[in-house]
Amino acid sequence: MSAFPGSTSSRTVSASSSPGGGFSPASEYVTAAAAADGIPFVSPLTGGCYDAAGFLIATHGPFITSAITAYIGGDGVHATDAGHVCLARRIVAAIRELMPH
């Protein structure tokens, strides 16, 4: 069973199961899994836009960093309302990179 319609992949990933519990290995795995299934991918961690073949076609830098305190809630992890607006705008810009010109 796959999370993506038409995909035959049964890959699962958990950031907590990666070495050191960081998100970077999980993000790399999801990027590779998307390419293996021919699915374009936008990484919110790096801002990288990957086409269906897995080639990096553009980068927008990390979507939200801890340096932008107005976008991170009081728990230090989750985005605020303003953070979600920022994420939405960055994701739209990244998806435009993936659209045929």
TORPA-4810 file (N, C-alpha, C, O; in nm, 3 decimals):
<nodes>
NODE_1_0.084_-0.117_0.000_0.000_0.000_0.000_0.089_0.124_0.000_0.194_0.127_0.064_M
NODE_2_0.045_0.227_-0.074_0.125_0.347_-0.087_0.045_0.469_-0.046_-0.077_0.471_-0.053_S
NODE_3_0.118_0.572_-0.003_0.054_0.698_0.031_0.021_0.779_-0.093_-0.054_0.876_-0.086_A
NODE_4_0.078_0.740_-0.208_0.058_0.814_-0.331_-0.024_0.731_-0.429_0.011_0.617_-0.457_F
NODE_5_-0.134_0.788_-0.484_-0.213_0.714_-0.583_-0.126_0.673_-0.701_-0.046_0.752_-0.751_P
NODE_6_-0.143_0.551_-0.746_-0.067_0.501_-0.860_0.071_0.451_-0.828_0.137_0.394_-0.915_G
NODE_7_0.118_0.471_-0.707_0.250_0.428_-0.668_0.244_0.285_-0.615_0.147_0.244_-0.550_S
NODE_8_0.348_0.210_-0.643_0.356_0.073_-0.593_0.446_0.064_-0.471_0.471_-0.045_-0.420_T
NODE_9_0.495_0.175_-0.426_0.588_0.176_-0.314_0.517_0.148_-0.182_0.403_0.189_-0.160_S
NODE_10_0.587_0.077_-0.096_0.535_0.053_0.039_0.632_0.110_0.142_0.634_0.065_0.256_S
NODE_11_0.711_0.207_0.101_0.811_0.265_0.189_0.747_0.340_0.305_0.644_0.406_0.288_R
NODE_12_0.807_0.328_0.420_0.767_0.410_0.534_0.894_0.468_0.593_1.002_0.411_0.578_T
NODE_13_0.882_0.579_0.660_0.998_0.642_0.720_0.955_0.710_0.850_0.844_0.762_0.861_V
NODE_14_1.044_0.708_0.946_1.017_0.775_1.072_1.142_0.852_1.111_1.251_0.795_1.121_S
NODE_15_1.126_0.981_1.132_1.242_1.062_1.171_1.302_1.013_1.301_1.423_1.024_1.321_A
NODE_16_1.219_0.960_1.390_1.271_0.915_1.519_1.354_0.788_1.506_1.430_0.755_1.597_S
NODE_17_1.340_0.717_1.394_1.419_0.594_1.378_1.551_0.619_1.306_1.631_0.527_1.292_S
NODE_18_1.574_0.741_1.262_1.699_0.771_1.192_1.812_0.790_1.293_1.786_0.821_1.409_S
NODE_19_1.937_0.771_1.249_2.049_0.789_1.341_2.048_0.928_1.403_2.042_1.028_1.332_P
NODE_20_2.053_0.934_1.532_2.055_1.062_1.602_1.918_1.126_1.614_1.905_1.231_1.676_G
NODE_21_1.815_1.064_1.556_1.681_1.118_1.567_1.658_1.244_1.486_1.555_1.309_1.503_G
NODE_22_1.752_1.281_1.398_1.736_1.403_1.319_1.645_1.383_1.200_1.613_1.270_1.163_G
NODE_23_1.604_1.494_1.140_1.516_1.486_1.025_1.590_1.475_0.893_1.531_1.432_0.794_F
NODE_24_1.717_1.513_0.887_1.789_1.513_0.761_1.794_1.375_0.695_1.766_1.366_0.575_S
NODE_25_1.829_1.268_0.766_1.827_1.136_0.700_1.688_1.098_0.650_1.676_1.037_0.544_P
NODE_26_1.585_1.132_0.725_1.448_1.102_0.682_1.415_1.180_0.556_1.353_1.126_0.464_A
NODE_27_1.454_1.306_0.550_1.428_1.388_0.432_1.499_1.331_0.310_1.443_1.328_0.200_S
NODE_28_1.623_1.287_0.329_1.698_1.226_0.218_1.630_1.099_0.171_1.625_1.071_0.051_E
NODE_29_1.578_1.021_0.263_1.509_0.898_0.228_1.381_0.927_0.150_1.353_0.862_0.050_Y
NODE_30_1.304_1.026_0.195_1.180_1.062_0.126_1.211_1.114_-0.013_1.139_1.083_-0.108_V
NODE_31_1.316_1.193_-0.028_1.357_1.242_-0.159_1.389_1.125_-0.252_1.345_1.124_-0.367_T
NODE_32_1.465_1.028_-0.203_1.500_0.911_-0.284_1.378_0.826_-0.316_1.365_0.775_-0.427_A
NODE_33_1.289_0.810_-0.219_1.168_0.730_-0.241_1.079_0.795_-0.345_1.021_0.726_-0.429_A
NODE_34_1.066_0.926_-0.341_0.984_0.997_-0.440_1.042_0.978_-0.579_0.968_0.952_-0.675_A
NODE_35_1.175_0.989_-0.592_1.239_0.970_-0.722_1.219_0.827_-0.772_1.195_0.806_-0.891_A
NODE_36_1.229_0.730_-0.683_1.211_0.590_-0.722_1.070_0.564_-0.775_1.049_0.476_-0.858_A
NODE_37_0.974_0.641_-0.724_0.835_0.627_-0.769_0.797_0.726_-0.877_0.682_0.730_-0.921_D
NODE_38_0.893_0.809_-0.922_0.866_0.906_-1.028_0.777_1.020_-0.983_0.696_1.071_-1.061_G
NODE_39_0.792_1.061_-0.858_0.709_1.167_-0.801_0.796_1.289_-0.772_0.897_1.277_-0.703_I
NODE_40_0.759_1.407_-0.824_0.835_1.528_-0.787_0.826_1.550_-0.637_0.729_1.508_-0.572_P
NODE_41_0.926_1.616_-0.581_0.931_1.636_-0.436_0.990_1.772_-0.404_1.084_1.816_-0.469_F
NODE_42_0.934_1.837_-0.304_0.987_1.962_-0.252_1.022_1.937_-0.105_0.937_1.898_-0.026_V
NODE_43_1.149_1.960_-0.070_1.194_1.940_0.067_1.180_2.068_0.147_1.248_2.166_0.117_S
NODE_44_1.094_2.070_0.250_1.086_2.190_0.332_1.210_2.211_0.418_1.234_2.322_0.466_P
NODE_45_1.290_2.107_0.438_1.412_2.122_0.518_1.520_2.196_0.441_1.591_2.280_0.497_L
NODE_46_1.534_2.165_0.311_1.640_2.225_0.231_1.588_2.328_0.131_1.664_2.413_0.085_T
NODE_47_1.459_2.320_0.098_1.403_2.405_-0.007_1.433_2.352_-0.146_1.406_2.420_-0.245_G
NODE_48_1.489_2.232_-0.153_1.521_2.172_-0.283_1.396_2.126_-0.356_1.306_2.067_-0.297_G
NODE_49_1.391_2.154_-0.487_1.281_2.109_-0.574_1.338_2.001_-0.665_1.427_2.027_-0.746_C
NODE_50_1.285_1.880_-0.652_1.334_1.767_-0.729_1.228_1.725_-0.830_1.110_1.714_-0.795_Y
NODE_51_1.269_1.702_-0.955_1.173_1.658_-1.054_1.143_1.510_-1.035_1.197_1.447_-0.944_D
NODE_52_1.057_1.453_-1.120_1.013_1.314_-1.105_1.128_1.215_-1.120_1.117_1.101_-1.075_A
NODE_53_1.238_1.256_-1.183_1.355_1.169_-1.196_1.451_1.183_-1.078_1.551_1.113_-1.070_A
NODE_54_1.420_1.274_-0.986_1.504_1.294_-0.868_1.614_1.395_-0.885_1.701_1.407_-0.799_G
NODE_55_1.612_1.471_-0.997_1.714_1.572_-1.020_1.676_1.703_-0.951_1.562_1.749_-0.962_F
NODE_56_1.771_1.762_-0.881_1.750_1.891_-0.818_1.741_1.996_-0.928_1.835_2.014_-1.005_L
NODE_57_1.627_2.064_-0.936_1.609_2.163_-1.042_1.609_2.306_-0.990_1.626_2.400_-1.067_I
NODE_58_1.589_2.322_-0.860_1.592_2.455_-0.799_1.605_2.439_-0.649_1.574_2.334_-0.593_A
NODE_59_1.651_2.544_-0.584_1.655_2.544_-0.438_1.611_2.679_-0.387_1.644_2.783_-0.445_T
NODE_60_1.537_2.676_-0.280_1.484_2.798_-0.220_1.533_2.817_-0.077_1.486_2.907_-0.008_H
NODE_61_1.627_2.735_-0.032_1.675_2.743_0.105_1.571_2.688_0.202_1.455_2.672_0.165_G
NODE_62_1.611_2.660_0.324_1.518_2.605_0.423_1.395_2.694_0.436_1.405_2.816_0.436_P
NODE_63_1.278_2.632_0.445_1.153_2.708_0.448_1.136_2.788_0.576_1.100_2.906_0.570_F
NODE_64_1.161_2.729_0.688_1.153_2.800_0.815_1.272_2.756_0.900_1.299_2.637_0.913_I
NODE_65_1.340_2.853_0.956_1.452_2.822_1.044_1.423_2.875_1.184_1.335_2.959_1.202_T
NODE_66_1.495_2.825_1.281_1.473_2.870_1.419_1.511_3.017_1.436_1.474_3.078_1.537_S
NODE_67_1.584_3.074_1.341_1.621_3.214_1.351_1.501_3.306_1.329_1.504_3.423_1.367_A
NODE_68_1.396_3.254_1.267_1.277_3.334_1.242_1.177_3.303_1.352_1.085_3.223_1.333_I
NODE_69_1.194_3.367_1.467_1.114_3.334_1.585_0.966_3.366_1.569_0.883_3.304_1.636_T
NODE_70_0.930_3.461_1.484_0.788_3.494_1.464_0.713_3.380_1.397_0.590_3.375_1.402_A
NODE_71_0.786_3.288_1.335_0.723_3.178_1.263_0.720_3.049_1.343_0.657_2.952_1.300_Y
NODE_72_0.786_3.046_1.457_0.791_2.926_1.540_0.715_2.952_1.669_0.736_3.054_1.735_I
NODE_73_0.626_2.859_1.706_0.543_2.875_1.825_0.622_2.865_1.954_0.743_2.841_1.954_G
NODE_74_0.552_2.883_2.062_0.613_2.882_2.195_0.678_2.750_2.232_0.765_2.746_2.319_G
NODE_75_0.636_2.640_2.166_0.699_2.511_2.195_0.833_2.494_2.126_0.902_2.395_2.150_D
NODE_76_0.870_2.590_2.041_0.999_2.584_1.972_1.004_2.485_1.858_1.110_2.461_1.802_G
NODE_77_0.889_2.427_1.822_0.885_2.324_1.719_0.784_2.356_1.609_0.817_2.354_1.490_V
NODE_78_0.663_2.386_1.648_0.554_2.399_1.552_0.540_2.542_1.501_0.569_2.639_1.572_H
NODE_79_0.496_2.553_1.376_0.479_2.684_1.313_0.359_2.758_1.373_0.258_2.698_1.410_A
NODE_80_0.373_2.890_1.380_0.261_2.977_1.419_0.172_2.996_1.297_0.201_2.943_1.189_T
NODE_81_0.063_3.071_1.312_-0.021_3.103_1.196_0.061_3.173_1.089_0.050_3.141_0.971_D
NODE_82_0.143_3.268_1.129_0.229_3.339_1.034_0.329_3.242_0.970_0.362_3.255_0.852_A
NODE_83_0.375_3.145_1.047_0.466_3.044_0.993_0.400_2.958_0.887_0.462_2.923_0.787_G
NODE_84_0.272_2.924_0.910_0.199_2.846_0.810_0.177_2.925_0.682_0.183_2.870_0.572_H
NODE_85_0.153_3.055_0.695_0.141_3.141_0.576_0.273_3.143_0.501_0.276_3.130_0.378_V
NODE_86_0.382_3.158_0.574_0.515_3.157_0.513_0.540_3.025_0.441_0.586_3.023_0.327_C
NODE_87_0.510_2.914_0.508_0.527_2.782_0.446_0.445_2.770_0.319_0.497_2.724_0.217_L
NODE_88_0.321_2.812_0.323_0.234_2.802_0.205_0.292_2.881_0.088_0.295_2.832_-0.024_A
NODE_89_0.338_3.001_0.114_0.396_3.083_0.007_0.523_3.020_-0.049_0.544_3.021_-0.171_R
NODE_90_0.607_2.967_0.037_0.731_2.903_-0.009_0.701_2.776_-0.088_0.766_2.749_-0.189_R
NODE_91_0.602_2.698_-0.043_0.566_2.575_-0.114_0.509_2.608_-0.252_0.543_2.542_-0.350_I
NODE_92_0.424_2.709_-0.260_0.369_2.749_-0.390_0.482_2.790_-0.484_0.482_2.749_-0.601_V
NODE_93_0.578_2.868_-0.437_0.691_2.909_-0.520_0.772_2.788_-0.567_0.815_2.781_-0.682_A
NODE_94_0.791_2.692_-0.477_0.867_2.572_-0.512_0.791_2.487_-0.614_0.852_2.434_-0.707_A
NODE_95_0.661_2.473_-0.596_0.581_2.394_-0.690_0.585_2.458_-0.828_0.587_2.387_-0.929_I
NODE_96_0.584_2.589_-0.834_0.594_2.658_-0.965_0.722_2.616_-1.038_0.723_2.608_-1.161_R
NODE_97_0.828_2.591_-0.963_0.955_2.546_-1.026_0.935_2.411_-1.094_1.003_2.380_-1.193_E
NODE_98_0.844_2.331_-1.042_0.821_2.196_-1.094_0.722_2.193_-1.210_0.711_2.092_-1.279_L
NODE_99_0.652_2.303_-1.231_0.551_2.308_-1.338_0.619_2.324_-1.474_0.724_2.388_-1.483_M
NODE_100_0.560_2.266_-1.579_0.617_2.288_-1.713_0.611_2.437_-1.749_0.514_2.506_-1.718_P
NODE_101_0.716_2.483_-1.812_0.721_2.626_-1.849_0.663_2.648_-1.985_0.659_2.762_-2.033_H
</nodes>
